Amino acid sequence: MKFIESVYAKLHRHPKRIVFPDGEEPKIIRAASEYTRLLLGPAILLGDPEKIRAIGKEVDADLKRVLVIQPEHAADLELFVKRLETVRRYQGMKSDEARKLVTHCDYFAALMIQNGQADGIVGGLNRPMGSLLRPLFSIVKPLPGIKSVSSCLIMQTPNKAYGHNGVFFMADCGVIPDPTVEQLAEIGLETARLARQLTGEMPYVAFLSYSTKGSAKNKITDKIAAATALAKQKANESKMEVEIDGELELESAIVPESAAKLKGSPVAGKANVLIFPDLNSGCIASQMLHRLASADVFGQIILGLDRPAADLFPGVTVDDIVGVSAIVGLQAIEYHRLYPDKY
């Protein structure tokens, strides 16, 4: 069974509501239709109903079980305006300005998930990542104890000899350009939690570098070594079931033959969670895997918010969008279990 099929199977038992702020995009319309067809949960499209239904006919998407909401005419518009005015960042904003902001689909979607009217959000198709992240970061609260929000890509490669049957959780590939030691450690732990939630298997976390265990030494490798040590410390304090090591070259992290040279590493040769030193390396590696190795890509999954969200990876297919939506839905199930007082 492919990774995403296992996600579908789990979500079938507890379907979740996903809101799509890019509701007038043909790919999104088709994905919403497919999400409901697979019985993964209700799908909510934001945008002009007439335009969405017309596009739906053009792309042969069945929208009978898809809810379409136009923010300008939504029953919850005034409620959301009042809720936005209570957010610290928007306090003092005039009501007409707040209303205009709320009618923007990204803001309306963020308010929907924060107020429990949807379980997760999938957006950002064909747009800069900040367009979805700005409302999310200002409206949706971070998870308890989380200082920095980051992101993760889940990639399934055709070669099942590496990672978790070819599946890797890779971070940060979309949010923090140059993470500090503390941020890097937190990225590693949050990505490991996601891997555990979605696979049920032990996360093997490799903090990646161009060097292995001090084979080169400078500020960059020192930062990665320090982040590794801090992540181990935090994992031990929270009694988290995870294996962590670094700094490791990619070859040492995932190839058993190369890892055999390292003595005592619990991760070398079997890493399924790859933590990159910075956004440059994460983005380049993920795009190379996608284009050159034909890896399936699911993400960006946003880490650290108390409501599940994803900002879509460039060039996604309809199937990719359905997969990301299912992952976000499965996260919502875990959030209900882990944070029952907040749901």
SULJOCOR-V21899 format. One record per residue. N is the residue number from 1. RES is the residue in one small letter. PSI is psi in radians with two decimals (* if undefined). NEAR is the number of other ideal C-beta (glycine too) atoms within 12 Angstrom. D_FIRST is the distance of its C-alpha to the first C-alpha in Angstrom with 1 decimal. Layout:
n: [N:N]
res: [RES:RES]
psi: [PSI:PSI]
near: [NEAR:NEAR]
d_first: [D_FIRST:D_FIRST]
This chain:
n: [1:2:3:4:5:6:7:8:9:10:11:12:13:14:15:16:17:18:19:20:21:22:23:24:25:26:27:28:29:30:31:32:33:34:35:36:37:38:39:40:41:42:43:44:45:46:47:48:49:50:51:52:53:54:55:56:57:58:59:60:61:62:63:64:65:66:67:68:69:70:71:72:73:74:75:76:77:78:79:80:81:82:83:84:85:86:87:88:89:90:91:92:93:94:95:96:97:98:99:100:101:102:103:104:105:106:107:108:109:110:111:112:113:114:115:116:117:118:119:120:121:122:123:124:125:126:127:128:129:130:131:132:133:134:135:136:137:138:139:140:141:142:143:144:145:146:147:148:149:150:151:152:153:154:155:156:157:158:159:160:161:162:163:164:165:166:167:168:169:170:171:172:173:174:175:176:177:178:179:180:181:182:183:184:185:186:187:188:189:190:191:192:193:194:195:196:197:198:199:200:201:202:203:204:205:206:207:208:209:210:211:212:213:214:215:216:217:218:219:220:221:222:223:224:225:226:227:228:229:230:231:232:233:234:235:236:237:238:239:240:241:242:243:244:245:246:247:248:249:250:251:252:253:254:255:256:257:258:259:260:261:262:263:264:265:266:267:268:269:270:271:272:273:274:275:276:277:278:279:280:281:282:283:284:285:286:287:288:289:290:291:292:293:294:295:296:297:298:299:300:301:302:303:304:305:306:307:308:309:310:311:312:313:314:315:316:317:318:319:320:321:322:323:324:325:326:327:328:329:330:331:332:333:334:335:336:337:338:339:340:341:342:343]
res: [m:k:f:i:e:s:v:y:a:k:l:h:r:h:p:k:r:i:v:f:p:d:g:e:e:p:k:i:i:r:a:a:s:e:y:t:r:l:l:l:g:p:a:i:l:l:g:d:p:e:k:i:r:a:i:g:k:e:v:d:a:d:l:k:r:v:l:v:i:q:p:e:h:a:a:d:l:e:l:f:v:k:r:l:e:t:v:r:r:y:q:g:m:k:s:d:e:a:r:k:l:v:t:h:c:d:y:f:a:a:l:m:i:q:n:g:q:a:d:g:i:v:g:g:l:n:r:p:m:g:s:l:l:r:p:l:f:s:i:v:k:p:l:p:g:i:k:s:v:s:s:c:l:i:m:q:t:p:n:k:a:y:g:h:n:g:v:f:f:m:a:d:c:g:v:i:p:d:p:t:v:e:q:l:a:e:i:g:l:e:t:a:r:l:a:r:q:l:t:g:e:m:p:y:v:a:f:l:s:y:s:t:k:g:s:a:k:n:k:i:t:d:k:i:a:a:a:t:a:l:a:k:q:k:a:n:e:s:k:m:e:v:e:i:d:g:e:l:e:l:e:s:a:i:v:p:e:s:a:a:k:l:k:g:s:p:v:a:g:k:a:n:v:l:i:f:p:d:l:n:s:g:c:i:a:s:q:m:l:h:r:l:a:s:a:d:v:f:g:q:i:i:l:g:l:d:r:p:a:a:d:l:f:p:g:v:t:v:d:d:i:v:g:v:s:a:i:v:g:l:q:a:i:e:y:h:r:l:y:p:d:k:y]
psi: [2.28:2.73:-0.86:-0.50:-0.62:-0.60:-0.79:-0.77:-0.70:-0.68:-0.48:-0.58:-0.44:1.28:2.54:2.65:2.15:2.28:2.38:1.85:-0.40:0.91:-0.21:0.07:2.27:-0.74:-0.73:-0.72:-0.78:-0.68:-0.70:-0.73:-0.77:-0.67:-0.78:-0.63:-0.64:0.01:0.66:-0.28:3.07:2.54:2.44:2.09:2.33:2.31:-2.93:2.04:-0.75:-0.76:-0.74:-0.77:-0.62:-0.77:-0.66:-0.71:-0.70:-0.66:0.16:0.83:2.21:1.98:0.30:-0.62:0.27:2.25:2.29:2.21:2.27:1.92:-0.65:-0.46:0.28:2.56:-0.47:0.14:-0.90:-0.67:-0.78:-0.60:-0.78:-0.68:-0.71:-0.66:-0.27:-0.23:2.27:-0.75:-0.47:0.10:2.36:-0.17:2.43:2.62:-0.68:-0.57:-0.73:-0.71:-0.73:-0.70:-0.75:-0.55:-0.19:2.28:-0.63:-0.73:-0.71:-0.73:-0.74:-0.71:-0.58:-0.81:-0.60:-0.54:0.22:0.29:-0.04:2.73:-0.38:2.88:2.40:2.04:-2.85:0.27:2.23:0.47:2.74:2.54:-0.58:-0.41:-0.58:-0.61:-0.62:-0.93:-0.62:-0.84:-0.53:-0.42:-0.72:2.29:2.68:2.79:2.70:2.26:-0.04:2.23:-0.50:2.30:2.39:-2.84:2.85:2.45:2.44:2.16:2.28:2.02:2.70:-0.49:1.84:0.06:-0.32:2.74:-2.60:1.50:0.72:-0.04:2.31:2.52:2.07:2.29:2.82:2.27:0.22:-0.17:-1.03:1.94:-0.81:1.42:2.55:3.07:-0.83:-0.75:-0.71:-0.75:-0.76:-0.69:-0.78:-0.78:-0.71:-0.64:-0.67:-0.70:-0.75:-0.76:-0.73:-0.73:-0.76:-0.50:-0.43:0.08:2.87:2.23:2.27:1.84:2.13:2.11:1.95:2.65:3.07:0.01:2.86:2.07:0.83:0.24:-0.41:2.62:2.08:-2.96:-0.64:-0.85:-0.57:-0.69:-0.74:-0.71:-0.72:-0.71:-0.68:-0.82:-0.73:-0.71:-0.73:-0.76:-0.82:-0.65:-0.72:-0.72:-0.62:0.03:0.72:2.35:1.72:2.60:2.33:2.41:2.79:2.95:2.51:2.43:2.73:-0.73:-0.80:-0.53:-0.63:-0.27:2.01:-0.66:-0.70:-0.61:-0.39:-0.38:-0.33:2.26:2.23:0.11:2.19:-0.12:-0.65:2.28:-0.18:0.39:2.36:-0.08:2.04:2.08:2.10:2.64:-0.53:3.07:-0.63:-0.95:-0.67:-0.81:-0.79:-0.81:-0.77:-0.72:-0.61:-0.76:-0.74:-0.84:-0.71:-0.46:0.09:0.68:2.44:2.41:2.28:2.00:-2.95:2.23:2.18:2.25:2.36:-0.11:2.67:0.20:2.40:2.46:2.70:2.47:2.04:2.42:2.47:2.46:0.31:2.64:3.02:-0.75:-0.67:-0.75:-0.73:-0.75:-0.79:-0.74:-0.70:-0.67:-0.77:-0.71:-0.73:-0.63:-0.70:-0.65:-0.78:-0.67:-0.68:-0.67:-0.72:-0.52:1.07:-0.51:-0.30:-0.06:*]
near: [14:21:35:33:21:24:38:29:19:27:35:20:15:22:26:40:37:50:51:52:42:36:43:29:32:27:32:48:39:36:41:48:35:34:45:32:21:28:20:42:36:28:47:42:48:45:40:22:24:14:20:35:24:18:28:31:17:15:23:14:32:20:34:15:23:34:28:35:34:25:35:22:17:29:12:28:27:20:21:36:29:20:28:36:25:19:27:12:17:28:14:13:21:14:18:12:17:29:26:19:31:37:30:30:39:41:42:44:49:43:44:41:45:36:26:22:28:38:38:49:50:56:52:39:38:21:21:16:34:17:24:41:32:25:37:41:31:26:38:37:23:25:29:15:17:25:21:29:36:48:45:51:49:50:43:39:31:19:18:17:16:32:38:31:22:25:43:49:50:52:53:47:46:39:40:35:20:19:38:22:28:23:33:43:38:35:49:53:45:46:46:41:37:45:43:28:32:41:31:16:23:21:41:39:50:50:50:42:38:21:25:33:28:18:18:17:17:16:14:26:26:21:29:42:33:26:39:40:24:28:42:27:19:30:28:16:13:18:8:23:19:35:33:40:41:46:41:43:33:33:25:33:42:34:24:20:14:21:29:15:19:29:10:12:30:25:39:35:30:33:45:39:49:48:54:47:45:31:28:19:28:39:29:18:33:38:23:20:34:31:16:13:20:16:32:34:43:44:49:46:49:49:46:37:40:31:41:45:53:52:47:44:38:24:17:33:23:26:24:35:43:39:43:48:55:46:49:50:46:42:48:40:31:31:32:23:15:20:22:10:10:20:20]
d_first: [0.0:3.8:6.5:8.3:6.3:6.6:10.1:10.8:10.2:12.6:15.0:15.4:17.4:19.7:20.0:21.9:24.6:24.2:27.3:27.5:30.9:30.6:30.8:32.8:30.3:28.9:25.4:25.5:26.8:24.0:21.4:23.2:23.3:19.5:18.9:21.2:19.9:16.4:18.5:17.5:21.2:24.5:25.0:28.5:30.0:33.2:35.8:38.3:37.2:39.1:37.7:34.1:34.5:36.2:33.4:30.9:32.8:32.9:29.1:28.4:26.8:27.2:28.7:29.8:27.7:28.0:30.9:33.2:35.6:38.4:39.4:43.1:43.4:41.0:42.4:41.3:43.0:46.0:44.1:41.9:45.1:46.5:43.4:43.4:47.0:46.3:43.9:46.0:45.4:46.7:49.5:52.7:51.0:52.9:51.4:51.4:49.6:47.0:46.5:46.0:43.4:41.5:41.4:39.4:35.8:34.3:36.9:36.5:32.7:33.3:35.8:33.5:30.9:33.7:35.4:32.4:32.3:28.8:26.0:25.0:26.1:24.5:27.2:29.0:28.0:30.5:32.6:33.6:31.6:34.7:35.1:32.4:32.8:36.6:36.4:33.4:35.3:38.5:37.4:34.3:35.2:33.4:31.7:34.1:35.2:33.5:36.1:34.1:31.4:29.0:25.6:22.3:19.9:16.2:15.2:12.1:13.8:13.0:14.3:11.8:15.0:16.1:15.4:12.4:10.1:12.0:12.2:15.8:17.9:21.2:24.5:27.0:26.4:28.4:31.0:33.3:35.0:36.5:35.3:37.8:37.1:36.6:34.3:32.2:31.8:30.8:28.2:26.7:26.6:25.4:22.5:21.7:21.9:19.4:16.9:17.5:17.3:13.9:12.1:14.5:15.1:18.4:19.3:21.1:23.5:25.4:28.4:28.8:32.1:33.8:35.2:34.0:35.9:39.1:39.3:40.6:42.4:43.3:42.8:39.2:38.1:40.1:38.4:34.9:36.2:37.7:34.6:32.7:35.4:35.6:31.8:32.1:35.1:33.6:30.5:32.9:35.1:32.3:30.7:27.4:24.8:24.1:25.1:27.1:29.0:30.9:32.5:30.1:29.8:26.3:26.7:27.5:24.8:21.7:23.1:23.8:26.7:28.4:27.8:29.5:32.8:32.4:33.6:32.3:29.7:26.8:24.7:25.7:23.1:20.1:20.5:17.6:20.1:22.7:25.9:28.2:32.0:32.6:31.4:32.5:30.3:27.3:27.7:28.5:25.5:23.0:24.6:24.8:21.1:20.4:23.1:23.4:19.9:18.2:16.0:14.5:16.7:16.6:20.0:22.7:21.9:25.3:25.9:28.9:29.7:29.8:28.0:24.6:25.0:23.7:25.7:23.9:23.5:25.8:24.6:21.6:20.3:19.9:16.1:16.6:19.0:16.9:14.2:17.1:18.6:15.6:15.8:19.5:19.2:17.1:19.8:22.4:21.1:21.5:24.9:26.1:25.4:26.8:29.7:30.7:34.3:33.4:31.5]
